[in-house]
Amino acid sequence: MESQVKRIILIDDNARVRQGLSLFFELLDGWEVIAEGSNGQQAIELCGSLQPDIVIMDLLMPVMDGITATRHIREQYPHIKVIALTSATVETDVQAALEAGAVAVLRKYHSRDEIEAILWDVAAMDNP
């Protein structure tokens, strides 16, 4: 594990999900939530101004969905890793997020240990 703090942006249209994830990150060493947003357009804008290490992106949101936003982020900021966040059981949505450039999928029902393992796996990845 790297000692450098990983800077994260949380994007989800549900404020409670963002709040829960933000509280979760406060308990983890090595992670800092630097911003939150509620749609894909905000994600792109925040990536441009803040240059996070990782974006945790919900797939289904108003204004711009997470799949479209992921594609834009990976094209404009290839050094930023995107983790798809979903409760969807429709695998075509998950596959579309991966094809758009997401490097991992985080299910909203994952346990704390599973979430932490996914995060550290992504942090250790070379940029795709």
C-alpha positions as CSV (number, residue, x, y, z in Angstrom):
1,M,0.0,0.0,0.0
2,E,1.2,3.5,-0.8
3,S,1.6,6.0,2.0
4,Q,0.3,8.9,-0.1
5,V,-3.3,9.9,0.7
6,K,-5.7,9.1,-2.2
7,R,-8.0,11.9,-3.1
8,I,-11.6,10.9,-3.9
9,I,-14.6,12.5,-5.4
10,L,-18.0,10.8,-4.7
11,I,-20.8,11.1,-7.3
12,D,-24.2,9.9,-6.5
13,D,-27.6,11.5,-6.8
14,N,-28.6,10.1,-3.4
15,A,-27.3,12.4,-0.7
16,R,-27.5,9.6,1.9
17,V,-25.3,7.3,-0.1
18,R,-22.7,10.1,-0.5
19,Q,-22.9,10.8,3.2
20,G,-22.5,7.2,4.2
21,L,-19.6,6.7,1.9
22,S,-18.0,9.9,3.1
23,L,-18.3,8.8,6.7
24,F,-16.8,5.4,5.7
25,F,-13.8,7.1,4.2
26,E,-13.3,9.1,7.4
27,L,-12.6,5.8,9.1
28,L,-10.0,4.7,6.6
29,D,-6.4,5.8,6.7
30,G,-5.0,6.9,3.4
31,W,-8.2,8.2,1.8
32,E,-9.7,11.7,1.6
33,V,-13.0,12.7,0.1
34,I,-12.3,16.1,-1.5
35,A,-15.7,16.7,-3.2
36,E,-19.1,15.3,-3.8
37,G,-21.6,15.7,-6.7
38,S,-25.0,14.5,-7.7
39,N,-24.6,13.9,-11.5
40,G,-22.2,13.1,-14.2
41,Q,-21.8,16.7,-15.4
42,Q,-20.7,17.8,-11.9
43,A,-18.2,14.8,-11.9
44,I,-16.6,16.1,-15.1
45,E,-16.4,19.6,-13.8
46,L,-15.0,18.5,-10.4
47,C,-12.4,16.3,-12.1
48,G,-11.2,19.3,-14.2
49,S,-10.8,21.6,-11.2
50,L,-9.6,19.2,-8.5
51,Q,-7.8,16.4,-10.3
52,P,-8.7,13.6,-7.9
53,D,-7.0,10.2,-7.9
54,I,-10.3,8.3,-8.0
55,V,-13.9,9.1,-8.7
56,I,-16.6,6.8,-7.3
57,M,-19.4,7.2,-9.8
58,D,-23.0,6.0,-9.6
59,L,-24.3,4.8,-12.9
60,L,-27.9,6.0,-12.9
61,M,-28.3,9.7,-12.3
62,P,-30.1,12.7,-13.7
63,V,-28.5,15.4,-16.0
64,M,-25.8,13.0,-17.1
65,D,-25.5,9.3,-16.2
66,G,-22.4,7.7,-14.8
67,I,-21.5,5.7,-17.9
68,T,-21.4,8.8,-20.1
69,A,-19.5,10.8,-17.5
70,T,-17.0,8.0,-17.1
71,R,-16.3,8.0,-20.8
72,H,-15.7,11.8,-20.8
73,I,-13.5,11.6,-17.7
74,R,-11.3,8.8,-19.1
75,E,-10.9,10.7,-22.4
76,Q,-10.1,14.1,-20.8
77,Y,-8.3,12.9,-17.7
78,P,-6.8,9.5,-18.3
79,H,-4.9,9.5,-15.1
80,I,-8.1,9.6,-13.0
81,K,-9.5,6.2,-12.2
82,V,-13.2,5.7,-12.1
83,I,-14.9,3.1,-9.9
84,A,-18.5,2.4,-11.0
85,L,-20.9,2.5,-8.1
86,T,-24.2,0.6,-8.5
87,S,-27.0,-1.3,-6.9
88,A,-28.1,-2.5,-10.3
89,T,-28.3,-6.1,-11.0
90,V,-28.4,-5.5,-14.8
91,E,-25.0,-6.7,-15.9
92,T,-25.3,-4.8,-19.2
93,D,-25.1,-1.5,-17.2
94,V,-22.0,-2.8,-15.4
95,Q,-20.4,-4.0,-18.7
96,A,-21.2,-0.6,-20.3
97,A,-19.4,1.2,-17.4
98,L,-16.3,-1.0,-17.8
99,E,-16.3,-0.4,-21.5
100,A,-16.5,3.3,-20.8
101,G,-13.3,3.1,-18.8
102,A,-14.3,2.2,-15.2
103,V,-11.5,0.2,-13.6
104,A,-13.7,-1.6,-11.1
105,V,-17.3,-2.0,-9.9
106,L,-18.3,-1.2,-6.3
107,R,-21.7,-2.7,-5.4
108,K,-23.7,-0.7,-2.9
109,Y,-24.3,-3.9,-0.9
110,H,-20.6,-4.8,-0.6
111,S,-19.3,-5.2,3.0
112,R,-16.8,-2.8,4.5
113,D,-13.9,-5.3,3.9
114,E,-14.9,-5.8,0.3
115,I,-15.1,-2.1,-0.3
116,E,-11.7,-1.5,1.3
117,A,-10.1,-4.3,-0.8
118,I,-11.5,-2.9,-4.0
119,L,-10.2,0.6,-3.2
120,W,-6.7,-0.6,-2.4
121,D,-6.7,-2.8,-5.6
122,V,-7.6,0.2,-7.6
123,A,-5.1,2.5,-5.9
124,A,-2.4,-0.1,-6.7
125,M,-3.3,-0.2,-10.4
126,D,-1.2,1.4,-13.0
127,N,-3.3,3.8,-15.1
128,P,-5.3,1.9,-17.6
